[in-house]
Amino acid sequence: MGDFYAARSGPIPPLPWSSFPPPFSAAAPTPRSRVDSALLKALARGFRWRKLLETGHFATIEEIAEAENINPSYISRVLRMTLLAPEIVDAILAGTQPAGLTRAKVMKPFPMEWQRQVFS
């Protein structure tokens, strides 16, 4: 038993995580933004419906609307989201989109040119 305590009386090795910054310090990484689930769901639906049209599963928006029991105009507005710039889509997926970028805002007409798509 004496050997046990003798071995423990030596210097304590440093902890392996001592180099990590404390939470909420200036060196701590910024927390990830919150994902807007309504915006993300609409984006996913838009890409799903687009795929169904492109693969010939459905021929028209009206066919999708009937199968999904949703208004065709809503489907058209959601499908328009598939024309967003890739950087905007990536930001929505990551939850880092600008605060002003909401589902309601994206459902309104926006420029088709990616350079002109500004949501703030």
Residue frames as qw, qx, qy, qz and C-alpha x, y, z in Angstrom:
[[0.000, 0.885, 0.465, 0.000, 0.00, 0.00, 0.00],
 [0.343, -0.747, 0.091, 0.562, 2.92, 2.33, 0.69],
 [0.404, -0.042, 0.580, 0.706, 4.13, 2.02, -2.92],
 [0.171, 0.704, 0.630, 0.281, 0.77, 3.25, -4.16],
 [0.161, -0.953, -0.190, 0.171, 0.99, 6.54, -2.28],
 [0.476, -0.519, 0.347, 0.620, 4.68, 6.95, -3.07],
 [0.387, 0.246, 0.635, 0.621, 3.95, 6.72, -6.78],
 [0.038, 0.825, 0.520, 0.217, 1.15, 9.31, -6.46],
 [0.363, -0.806, -0.115, 0.453, 3.31, 11.88, -4.68],
 [0.498, -0.029, 0.383, 0.778, 5.22, 12.84, -7.85],
 [0.135, 0.295, -0.111, -0.940, 4.41, 15.78, -10.11],
 [0.554, 0.504, 0.597, -0.287, 0.97, 15.79, -11.67],
 [0.363, 0.117, 0.591, 0.711, 1.09, 15.70, -15.47],
 [0.238, 0.225, -0.021, -0.945, -0.72, 18.53, -17.28],
 [0.590, 0.415, 0.609, -0.329, -4.28, 17.90, -18.38],
 [0.442, 0.158, 0.654, 0.594, -4.60, 17.22, -22.11],
 [0.134, 0.757, 0.545, 0.334, -7.31, 19.85, -22.55],
 [0.351, -0.662, -0.211, 0.628, -5.63, 22.74, -20.78],
 [0.235, -0.129, 0.365, 0.892, -5.01, 24.50, -24.09],
 [0.003, 0.597, 0.695, 0.401, -8.72, 24.83, -24.89],
 [0.056, -0.293, 0.129, -0.946, -10.18, 28.30, -24.24],
 [0.140, 0.287, 0.775, -0.546, -12.84, 28.59, -21.56],
 [0.171, 0.621, 0.722, 0.252, -16.41, 28.90, -22.79],
 [0.037, 0.942, 0.328, 0.059, -17.54, 32.36, -23.84],
 [0.458, -0.588, 0.177, 0.643, -13.99, 33.71, -23.88],
 [0.309, 0.770, -0.217, -0.513, -12.73, 35.90, -26.70],
 [0.041, 0.438, -0.838, -0.322, -10.82, 32.94, -28.13],
 [0.501, 0.196, 0.818, -0.204, -13.81, 30.58, -28.00],
 [0.084, 0.163, 0.718, 0.671, -15.33, 29.78, -31.38],
 [0.414, 0.020, 0.041, -0.909, -18.55, 31.56, -32.20],
 [0.499, 0.162, 0.801, -0.287, -21.61, 29.39, -31.61],
 [0.119, 0.186, 0.792, 0.569, -23.33, 27.99, -34.66],
 [0.377, 0.007, -0.029, -0.926, -26.36, 29.92, -35.77],
 [0.534, 0.186, 0.724, -0.396, -29.75, 28.36, -35.38],
 [0.060, 0.110, 0.817, 0.563, -31.20, 26.54, -38.34],
 [0.491, 0.166, 0.106, -0.849, -34.55, 27.98, -39.46],
 [0.375, 0.068, 0.925, -0.002, -36.52, 24.74, -39.67],
 [0.524, 0.661, 0.416, -0.338, -39.42, 26.24, -41.67],
 [0.304, 0.795, -0.369, -0.374, -37.00, 27.68, -44.23],
 [0.140, -0.401, 0.892, 0.156, -35.00, 24.46, -44.36],
 [0.501, 0.276, 0.803, -0.166, -38.13, 22.32, -44.78],
 [0.522, 0.757, 0.155, -0.361, -39.40, 24.51, -47.61],
 [0.156, 0.711, -0.608, -0.316, -36.02, 24.36, -49.35],
 [0.290, -0.170, 0.941, 0.046, -35.93, 20.56, -49.05],
 [0.556, 0.494, 0.616, -0.259, -39.46, 20.25, -50.39],
 [0.404, 0.800, -0.147, -0.417, -38.59, 22.49, -53.33],
 [0.071, 0.550, -0.792, -0.253, -35.61, 20.37, -54.31],
 [0.410, 0.082, 0.902, -0.107, -37.64, 17.19, -53.85],
 [0.553, 0.644, 0.407, -0.338, -40.45, 18.47, -56.07],
 [0.293, 0.765, -0.418, -0.393, -37.97, 19.66, -58.66],
 [0.150, -0.329, 0.922, 0.139, -36.42, 16.19, -58.75],
 [0.499, 0.336, 0.770, -0.215, -39.85, 14.62, -59.18],
 [0.504, 0.773, 0.077, -0.378, -40.49, 16.91, -62.17],
 [0.146, 0.709, -0.622, -0.298, -37.05, 16.36, -63.72],
 [0.226, -0.196, 0.953, 0.055, -37.26, 12.57, -63.44],
 [0.402, -0.062, -0.625, -0.666, -40.72, 12.48, -64.98],
 [0.075, -0.246, -0.898, 0.357, -42.44, 11.13, -61.88],
 [0.205, 0.750, 0.492, -0.392, -44.83, 14.06, -62.28],
 [0.469, 0.442, 0.422, 0.638, -45.33, 16.04, -65.47],
 [0.022, -0.695, -0.159, -0.701, -46.80, 19.24, -64.01],
 [0.016, -0.221, 0.536, -0.815, -47.01, 21.26, -60.82],
 [0.669, -0.172, -0.032, -0.723, -50.72, 20.53, -60.76],
 [0.839, -0.016, -0.538, -0.072, -50.02, 16.78, -60.57],
 [0.397, 0.129, -0.646, 0.639, -47.72, 17.33, -57.59],
 [0.295, -0.213, 0.261, -0.894, -50.32, 19.57, -55.96],
 [0.803, -0.148, -0.259, -0.516, -52.99, 16.91, -56.35],
 [0.778, 0.026, -0.599, 0.189, -50.72, 14.13, -55.01],
 [0.352, 0.063, -0.546, 0.757, -49.54, 16.24, -52.04],
 [0.214, -0.767, -0.604, -0.034, -52.93, 17.89, -51.47],
 [0.328, -0.520, -0.069, 0.786, -51.30, 21.33, -51.61],
 [0.360, 0.863, 0.171, -0.311, -52.19, 24.47, -53.57],
 [0.782, 0.395, 0.185, 0.445, -50.28, 24.65, -56.91],
 [0.154, 0.907, -0.096, 0.380, -49.33, 28.30, -56.32],
 [0.598, -0.725, 0.340, -0.043, -47.59, 27.32, -53.06],
 [0.888, -0.014, 0.343, 0.307, -45.68, 24.60, -54.89],
 [0.543, 0.717, 0.095, 0.426, -44.61, 27.14, -57.53],
 [0.154, -0.922, 0.221, -0.279, -43.32, 29.53, -54.88],
 [0.756, -0.511, 0.404, 0.068, -41.43, 26.76, -53.08],
 [0.854, 0.294, 0.265, 0.339, -39.97, 25.49, -56.36],
 [0.284, 0.907, -0.080, 0.301, -38.60, 28.98, -56.98],
 [0.530, -0.777, 0.339, -0.003, -36.34, 28.47, -53.94],
 [0.886, -0.014, 0.339, 0.317, -34.34, 25.94, -56.00],
 [0.529, 0.715, 0.097, 0.447, -33.09, 28.93, -58.03],
 [0.386, -0.912, 0.133, 0.052, -31.29, 30.48, -55.05],
 [0.347, 0.739, -0.559, 0.143, -27.54, 30.98, -55.34],
 [0.815, -0.025, -0.553, 0.171, -25.53, 28.01, -54.06],
 [0.257, 0.242, -0.524, 0.775, -23.96, 30.19, -51.35],
 [0.490, -0.281, 0.145, -0.813, -27.42, 31.07, -50.03],
 [0.885, -0.120, -0.361, -0.267, -28.52, 27.42, -50.08],
 [0.650, 0.128, -0.592, 0.459, -25.34, 26.44, -48.20],
 [0.039, -0.284, 0.417, -0.863, -25.97, 29.17, -45.61],
 [0.716, -0.253, -0.061, -0.648, -29.55, 27.95, -45.07],
 [0.882, -0.028, -0.471, 0.005, -28.32, 24.37, -44.62],
 [0.530, 0.136, -0.534, 0.644, -25.66, 25.50, -42.15],
 [0.356, -0.778, -0.493, 0.156, -27.99, 27.85, -40.28],
 [0.419, -0.375, 0.004, 0.827, -25.77, 30.85, -41.04],
 [0.214, 0.619, 0.508, 0.559, -28.16, 32.70, -43.35],
 [0.031, 0.258, -0.155, 0.953, -28.70, 36.43, -42.73],
 [0.128, 0.279, 0.724, -0.617, -31.32, 37.21, -40.10],
 [0.430, 0.400, 0.019, -0.810, -33.52, 38.84, -42.75],
 [0.388, 0.187, -0.783, -0.448, -33.65, 35.68, -44.83],
 [0.502, 0.039, 0.687, -0.524, -36.93, 34.04, -43.85],
 [0.333, 0.277, 0.877, 0.210, -39.25, 31.62, -45.58],
 [0.261, 0.811, 0.447, -0.272, -41.78, 34.39, -46.14],
 [0.029, 0.798, -0.284, -0.530, -39.16, 36.60, -47.79],
 [0.194, -0.282, 0.830, 0.441, -37.84, 33.84, -50.05],
 [0.379, 0.454, 0.806, -0.015, -41.37, 32.91, -51.13],
 [0.288, 0.859, 0.131, -0.404, -41.67, 36.33, -52.79],
 [0.757, 0.607, 0.038, 0.239, -40.16, 36.95, -56.23],
 [0.458, -0.731, 0.308, 0.401, -36.40, 37.51, -56.23],
 [0.374, 0.733, -0.451, -0.345, -33.82, 38.07, -59.01],
 [0.992, 0.126, 0.021, -0.003, -32.77, 34.94, -60.87],
 [0.540, 0.623, -0.404, 0.395, -29.18, 36.19, -61.25],
 [0.766, -0.362, -0.415, 0.331, -27.21, 34.89, -58.30],
 [0.407, 0.123, -0.187, 0.886, -25.15, 38.10, -58.00],
 [0.224, -0.402, -0.102, -0.882, -28.31, 40.14, -57.47],
 [0.681, -0.479, -0.532, -0.154, -29.82, 37.89, -54.80],
 [0.179, 0.298, -0.515, 0.784, -29.38, 39.90, -51.62],
 [0.591, -0.611, -0.479, -0.222, -31.30, 39.10, -48.47],
 [0.283, 0.253, -0.516, 0.768, -30.57, 41.16, -45.38]]
